[in-house]
Amino acid sequence: MPLPPHAHGPHGPGAPGRTTPVEAQELARTGAAVLLDVREAAEFTAGHAPGALHQPLIALVAGAPLPDGATGRTVLAICRSGHRSQRAAELLAQRGVEALNVIGGMNAWALTGLPVAAPGGGTGHVI
């Protein structure tokens, strides 16, 4: 699936784009991109997008690599509201990673009616 037209942000090459939760879910579902949750561990454990990988923003800022499964792929950064994920997408773009920020984060994801998972496959919630 091609990336949505607005996925190539307004700031030119090397700057992160943006995508909606619905578009992000479809990109992840088809394997065109991978969701990367950049919230803290307790937030991720409480509830996250199914299939999302986890790497807190603070770890990315400290220079941590992307988790296995995200290397060499388009990354859809997601947090609670979209602010931390915007920072993560900018940081990843500076590293040469094609990165998109999920607009509105997990709050928008849940409000859209998309599934929120907890460890073990149960239903999670956004904190």
Secondary structure, DSSP 8 states (H G I E B T S, - for coil): ----GGGS-TT-TTS-EEE-HHHHHHHHHHTSSEEEE-S-HHHHHH-B-TT-EE--HHHHHTT----TTTTTS-EEEE-SSSHHHHHHHHHHHHTT--EEEETTHHHHHHHTT---B-GGG-B----
